[in-house]
Amino acid sequence: MTEDLIKEIKHIQQCLVNKETEGEEWEEKMNAVHKLEEVADYLKDALGKGIEF
């Protein structure tokens, strides 16, 4: 299940990156992309330790 969550997070990130934005909206979008990357990294670390979500 954790692997599926990581795949979904990556899909959401890609959707955000593909959305055309500018200015402040672009900054907010990139902030969200970076936060999602942090979540994906956390899940990868947990998966490596044998923790499933």
Order of alpha helices (4+ residues) and beta strands (2+ residues): alpha-alpha
